[in-house]
Amino acid sequence: MAALLAHLPLAAGLSVGLSAGFGTLPLLLALAPGAEAAPRATAPSALVATRAGQASQQGGQIAINGRIQQARWLWSPASAAAPAELWLPLEVLQDQLGVASSATPGGELNLEWYGRRASVPAQAQRSLEDEVAVPALALLTAAGVRVQPLGDRLELELPAAGLARIRSRDLGSARRIVLDLAGPAVVQRGEAGLLLGLRGTPDQERELQAQGLRVQREALGLRIQPASGSAAKLLTLGGPDRLVLEFGDGAAATAAPERPAALDPRLQPLLSQGLRIDRRVLPGASGAVVLSSVRLDPRTIPLDLRPLTRPDGMQGLSSLGQLARSEQALIVINGGFFNRVRRLPLGALRSNGRWLSGPILNRGAIGWRDGSLPSFGRLSLQEWVSDGQGQRWPLASLNSGYVQRGLSRYTADWGRSYQALSGNESAVLVRDGLVLQRFEGPELAAGIPLGGADQLLVARGGSPLPWNPGERLSLASQPSNGLGQQPFVVGGGPLLLQDGQLVLNGGAEGFSPTFLEQGAPRTVIGSDGSQLWLVTLQGAGSAGPTLVETARLLQQLGLRDALNLDGGSSTGLVVGDTHTVRGRGVVASVHNGLGLVPRGAGPAASGEPGRRAVAAWGP
């Protein structure tokens, strides 16, 4: 189980804990170190197939209507002191059932599924190894889900719902389709579209096709996707139960169009030029490891490495396939860590000389420019603001979901607006070095628009914010390592190998002992001194290699430098439109990725490396 990675006290008893997850360093507010609240939800006992008096159970498989996936779960049966409770990964609830979630500045997580709602305070959220888990029994049983723990497997069953009526409406550049249902239905997202637990007649299937959807009947229901290839946005509603789909130019990316499994023809000539795509089984200390790798010399093969992010800012998740298509990437692996609850980055992201999100905790990172191998090291970013009184004020973070006491900076690369990430914030808006406006709690909770030249300085935990409109400020910024001045930077951690030596020191990078010791699927970027390596590692009949095992395996293969990236369910590899590696057997949503883009298709690299301090604004 993942222990708390950091516990940072804030004012008035507010605190932030970070759990050492792979894709999910979750934000937990007002949680005492090591504390876990007693479960509070109740559930109809008739729908729960277990015996009172049993000890808590946990396992590594979840079967949803018979479809099995690898995912942790924790079951606590009813006792005299507390009702039964089930903790499930948030990723499973969102991507494999269709549950919507939103988080409050105080750390509370609000879940909704067909109008059934549940609020999960920060202290009730847990870490199950590398995933954020929440109590979900009351929400599921209220919708009629049958829950049964059987050994290592948890079975969730919800009979297919009848499709009562189909309605549609044109929205200009998008189209909305409303499906009236006879009851709640499972919604499973994947690269091949949405699998809906529905029963439909042939006439209804033809009606859906006439509305612009591809429809395929499967054993578990209907698989649908927009025929146009556009993305689809999905919403569940209650009273009565409904599924709402929007697709077109204005729809958000939550489901990906189906793509052919054949190798992209653009890869064929690159294979003859030295691109290597390989899969092999290697012996490991904890069992056999399946290693998938992509190797190339970026100095001779016309592919550029690019960070892949959503075009609308730093908030939100997408599948690797969606990220690949947005940048025309031919090969993609998942990137750095993120907060799955808030859908926000937790590490360095720099693209074409612009910091999209700053590094945290002096963690491992890579920096590179086109036509060269990346540099590897640990990276932090020192920033400070100077005012007219000659005082210098340090900044704790830049465009980051990592919340701590002090001053943080947010720019338009964060998104169109900034909304408070904690319950005790104030801010000033700065443009061209001039303080324009002050904001307090209610305004920040509502959201502050951010334009191209805007800088929002946010104070948390009672930190002073002494400036008023009309005052002049200047900013200086300096990375701790020259790789931070490269045009492209991506952070992860821990750093595994450097100059041929094993340099794994997860404690120094803020990772918990449990995170460092557990086995799991891994994603790594590395170099052997002449080639760039994109690597995934999965256990063949085991949870996967530990970080030490991963480092030693890569060292034996001849790698000199290696950085661990996000892993667990986030681990993924897309080759030519085919999702060839899925960390735990399903396509999980991620925050960012690393893609190989045909030269000339992405933004050109610019800027000279160095470690000089740079004045960003001010006179």
N, C-alpha and C positions, 0 to 999 in steps of 0.2 A: 504494500500500500504506500502511496506517495505521502510523505510527511510534509509539513509546512516548510517551504523553502526560505521564506523570510517573514519576519513579523516586525512591522515598522510602526511604532506608536505615533498617533496624531493627537491633536488637541481634543479636549473634552471627552476622552475615553475612546475616540475613534481610532481604529487601527486597520491596517491592510495586511492580509496574509496572502502569500503566493504559493500555490501548490505546485510541486515539480512535475508537471505533466508534459507530455510530448507536444501535442498541438494545443494544449490547453493549460496555460498557467493561469488558473482562474482567480478572479478578483473576489476576495472574501472580506467584507467589511464588518467591523465590530465583533470579531471572533477572537476570543482569548487564546493564547498559545496552547495548542493541543486539545482545545475544547471541542466537544460535539454535543449538540442539543439532542434531547430525547425526541424521538419521532412523535409528531402530533396528529398526523392524518389518520382517519379511520376508514374502513372499507367494509362493504357488505360481505359477511363471512361466507355466504352461499357461493360466491364467485371465486373463492380462494381455496384451492385444493391442497391443504396441508393440515397437520395435526397440531393442536395446541400443546404447548410444553416442549416443542422441539427447540434445539439450539439454533443459533443463527447459521444460515447456509450462504455459501457463495460459490460462484462458478465462472467458467470462461466461455460458455456458449449461450446464445439466445436464439430460440426458434420462434419466428413470427409467422403464424399460420403454416408451420412446417418448414419454412425457409430458414436455414441455419446460418448464423454468422458468429464470428469470434468477437465477443465483447464481455467485459466483466459485469457481474451483478452481485447484489448483496440482499439477502432475504432475512428479515427479523420477524419471527412468528409472534403471535399475540401472547401476552403474559398478563399476570395480575397487575403489573406496573404500567404497561403500555400496550396499545393495539399493534396489530401486525403492520409491517412496513416493508417496502421494496425500494431499493436504490438502484436506479438505472443511469447509464451515461447519458448526458444531455444530447450527445451526437446521435444516439439511437432514437431518442424521443423525437428529435427534429427530422432526421433524414430517413428513418425507417418506419415511423408512425404518422408523421405529419403534424406534430405538436409545434405550435408557435411559441416563441419566448421573447421576453423583453426584460431589461434590467433597470432598476432604479439607482439613483446616485448613492443610496444607502446600502447597496449590495443585494437588495431583495430581487429575486427572480420571479417573474410572473409568467405562468404557463397557461395556455388556452388551447382547447381541442374540442371542436364542435360546440362552442359555447360553454363547455365545462371549464372552470377556472381553478387554479391553485396558485397560491403565493408561497414561495420558499425563501425564508429569511437566510441571510448569509450563514448563520451558525448551523443551519440544517443541511447545507451543502457539504458533500464529502468528496474525497479523492479515492477512486478505485484504480489503483496503480497509476496509469497515465491518463485517466479521463476524469472530467468533472461529473459527479453523480448527484442526482437529486431524488428526494422521496416522491414516488409517482404512483403508489398503489391506489390512492383515493381517486385520482384523475382517471386512471385506466378502468377501474371497476365501475365508476360512474357511467362510463361509456359502454359497459357490457363486456369488457375484456376479461377472459378467463385466465387466471394466473396460476401456474403450477411449477414449483421447483422440483426437478428430478435429477438428483445427483449433480453432475457438473453443468447440466443444461436447465435453462429456464424456458418454459413454454408459455407463450402468449398467444391466445386464440381469440379472434373476433370474426364471426361469420360474415361472409360477403353480404353487403347491403344491396337491396334492390334499388334500381334506378327508376324513380317515379316520373320525372319530367326533365326536359332539357330546355333551357331558355338562353337567349343570346342578345347581345347589344353591341353595336358599333360605337367605338370611342375615338373616332378619327384615325389616328395612327395605330390604334390597338383595338382588340376585340375581346369582349367579356362573355364568358359562357358560364351559366349557373346550372349546376346539377342538383336537383332536388332528390334527396335520398330517403329511403325507408328507415335509415339508422346510420350511425357512424361507420366509417370505412377506413381501413388502413391505407396510408399513402406512403409509398416507398419511392425515394428519389434515386436516380442512377443516370449513368451516361446514356442509356437507351431510353430515357424519358421517365414518365411517372407510371408506376404500377399501382393501380387503384383497386382496392378490394371490393369490386362492384359486380353485380349480375345485371347484364343488359341483354335485351332482345336483339336479333339481327336488324330489325328496323331502327332501333335506337343507335346501334353501331353505325348504320348508314347515315343517320341524322348527324352524329358527331363528325363523321367524315365530311359531310356537306358543310359543316361549320369550320372547316380548315384544320382538322386534326387527323393524324394517322392513328388508327385503332387496330390493336391486335389482341385477340382473345387468348388468355393464358389460363393455366390451372388455378392460379390465385386471384384472377380478376381480369381487368382490362388494362393493357399498357397503351398509353396515349402520349402523343407529342405533336407539336405544331407541324403541319405539313410544309410550312414555309421555311422551316429551319430556324425560326426565331426562338428566343427564350420564352419561358412561361412563368408567370407568377401565380401562386396558389394560396388560397385562404380557405379555412374551414369556418363554418358558422353553425350556430344552433338555433333551435326553435322556429321552424323545423331544421333538421340536419341538412346542410348544404355544402357543396364544394364549389368554389368560385375560381375560375381560371381566367387570366388575362394574358394575351400574347400579341406580339407586334413590336413596333419600334419603341413603344413606351413601357414595355414590360420589364420587370427586374429579372435577373438571371437566377432561377432556382432549378430549372430542369434543362438538360442539354439535348439537342437533337441527335438522333441516331447517326452514326458515322460508319462507313464500311470498314471491315476488319482488315482489308488488304493493306500491305505496306504502301505508304505514301510514295508515289513515283518520284518525288523530289529527293528521296533518300537513296534511290538506286545509284546514281552517279557518285554520290558521296561515299558509298561503300567501297567503290573502286579507288577512291582517293585516300583511303586510310581510316575512315570512320569504322569503328568496331562496336557491334552490339552483341552482347554475350550473356549467357546464363549457364551457371555451373553449380554443382553441389560440392561443398567443401566440408571436411571434418572440423568440428568445433568442440570446445571443452564441455559444452552443455548439450551436445548433439549436432547432427548435420545441419548445415546452414545453406540455404539457397541464395546465391549471390547473383544479382542481375547488374550488369554494368554497361555503360556507354563510354567509349574512349575516343579521344580525338586530339590532334595537335591544332590548337586554334590559330597557330601561325601559318598553317598551310591549307586548312580546310575552311571554306567560306561559310562558317557558321559563327554567329556571335552569341555569347552568353548574356542573358538579360534577366533582371528581376521581373517577375510577372505579378501585377496587382490589378485590382478592379479599377476601372477608369473614373469612378465617382468618389474616390477618396479612400481613407484608411478604415472605414467601418464597413463590415460585411464579409461574407464568405462566399466562395464559389468552388466548383469542382475543378480539378486540374484540366479537364478537357475544355471547360469554358475559358480558363486562363490561357490555354494554348491557342485557342482560336482567336482570342482577342488580340494577340500579338503575332499571329501566323507562325508560332513556334512548332518545329517538327518533332522535338523531343523535350519532355518536361519532367522534372521531379518536383516534389513538394519542397517548400522553403523553410523559413524560420518559424519560431514559436508565436503563439497568439493566445488571446483570452477567448475561449469559446463562448463564455457567457455574454461578454460584451462585444464579441466579434472584432476585436481590436489587436493591433500588433504589439508584440513584446520583444523587440529587438531591432537591430539596424536594418534599414532599407534605404538605399541611395540609388537614384537613377539619373543618369546623364548630368551628374554634378549637383543634384538637388536632394536634400535630405527629406525623404518621405516620412521616415520615422527614425529617431535616434537610437543609438546603442544603449544597453542597460547592463549594469552589474559587471562591467569589464569582461564581458563574455567573448568567446571566440567569434571571429568574423573573417570574411574574405573580401578583398578589394581587387578590382581588375580594370583594365582598359582593353579595347578591341585588339585582337591579334596578339595577345600575350597570355601567359599563364597567370592565375591569380596569386596574390600574396596572402599569407595566412598569419594570424596572430590574434591577440586579445585586444579589444577596442573599447575605449570610452570616449566621451565627448565632453570637454570642459567648455562651458559657456557662462558668460557673466554679463550683467548689465551695469553700466556706469551712468550716474546721474549728475546733475549740475552741482551737487554738493561734494563731488569728488569721491562718493562712496561706490563700492563695487558689490554687486549682489549676485551670488552664484545661482545658476539655473539647474534644476535637478534633471529635467528630461525635455525632449523635443518630440512633439507629435507622437506621443506614446500612450499606450494603455496601461503602462506601469505607473501606478498611483502612489505617491509618497508625499510626506510633508515637504514644504518649500515652494519655490517658484518653478513653474514649467512654462514652456513656450509652444504655441500652436499657430500654424500658418494655414494658408488656403490649401496646401497639399493634404491637410487633414481631412478636408471635405468642405462642403458649402457652408457649414456652420459648426460651431462647437457647443455641446451641451455638457453640463456639469457631470463629472465622473465621481464625485464624492459629495457628501452632504454639507461641507463647510468650505465654500470657495468664494473668492472675490477676484476681480480681474480688471486690467486696463487694456484698452485697444490702442495700439501704436501704429502709426503710418509715417514712413520717411523720418523716423526718429522723434516724432511729436506725439505726445499722449493726447488722444482725442476724447476718450470717454471712459468712465468707471462703470463697473457692473457689480451688482451684489447677487446674493443667492437666488432669488426668484427669477431674475433676468437670465442668469446663467442656466438655470434649470429649463427655461423656455427655449434657449438657444440663441447664440450670437452669430450673425452672418459673418463670413470671412471672405474678403475680396483678395485680388491678386497680390496687393502690396501690404496687406494687413498682418500684424503680429499681435497675438493675444497673449498677454502675460497673466498666468493664473496662479493665485496663491492658495495653498491648501493647509489645513490643520492649524489655522491661526497665524500663519506666517505673515510678516508685515508686508504691506503693499503701499508704500508711502507717497506715491505719485498722484498728481491731479492733472486734469486737462490743461494743456498749454506748456507743460514741462518737457524738456528735451532729454532724451536717453540715447545711449549708444550701446551697441552689442559687439562683443568679441567672441569668437568661436575657435576652438583648437582641438583637433583629435589627438588622442594619446599615441597613435601609431600612424605612420605614413600611409598605411592602406586606407585610412579614413579620408584621404584626399583624392583617392582614385575616383573616376567618374561613376563607377558602379560598386556598391557594397551590399552585402547580405550578411546578417548575423545569425548565429545559431548557438551551439555550445553543447557539451564542452569541446574545446580544442583537443583533438586526439593525437595527432602527429605533427611535428615541425622539424624540418631539416633532418628527417630520418629518425628522430628520437621520439619515444612515447612521452608525451607531456600532459597526459590526462590529469587534471586537478579540478574535479567538479565542485569541490567545496569552495575553492577560491572564486569560482564563477557563480556561486549562489545556488547550486543544486543540492537537493536533499540526499542523505545517504541512501534512502530507499530507491530513489530515482537512479542513482549510480549503480546499485547492485542488481536491479531487476533485469530480466531478459525481456526483449520486445522486438518487434520489427524496427529496422533502422533505415535512415536515409543519410547518406554521407556525400560530400563533395571533396575531392582530393586531387593530388597530382603526384606523378612519379618523377617529376623533373623535366619530362619531355611531352607528356600528354595530360590532358584534363580528364578526370574520372568522375562520372555521375554514377552512384552506387546505391542499391537497396539490398538489404539483407533480411531474410526471413528464416525462422526456424522450420525445419522439416520434421514435424511431429513434436515441436517444443514451442515455448513462448517466443523464442528468438535469442540472439546473443546479448550478453551484457555489453556495456561500453568498453570494458577492458578487453573482452573477447573480440569485439569489433575492431579495436585498434590493432591488436596483435595479428588478426587475420589480414587486415589491409597492409600491415608492415611486411608480412610474409609474401604478399603479392607484389611487393616492390614499391609501394607508395611511400613517398617521403613526407607529404603533408596531407592532413585530413581533418575535416571539421564535421562534427555531428550536427545534423539538422533536426527538424521536427521528425517524430516517428510514431510508433504505435498505429492507431487507425489512420493517421494522416499520411503514413508512408505510401507513396504512389509513384508510378513511372508510366508515362504516356509516350508511345513511340508511333509516330505516323498515324495519329487519330485512333490508336488502339490502346486502351488502358491495360497494359500488360502486367502490372504489379498493383495489388490492392492489399494494403497492410494487414487488414483483418478480414479480408474476403469481400468487403463492400466498398463502394466509392464514397469516401467521406469528404465533407466540405472542408476547405482549408482557406487560410487567409492569403497566402502568397506562394509563389513557386519560382523555380529557376528554369528558364527555357533556352533552347538552342534555336536561334532565329536565322533564316537565310540572310547573308550579309546584304545590307541595304534595305531590309524590310523594317528594321526597328530604328530607334533614335540613335544617332551617331554619338560615339564617345567624345568627350572633350575635357579640357582641364589638365593641368599639370600636377603630378603628385608632389607632396611635400608635407611639412609639419608646421608651417607658419601659422600664426594667429591671423584671422581674417576679420576685419571690421565689417559687420553686416549692415548696420544702419547707424545713423547719427551724423552730426556735422563733421 
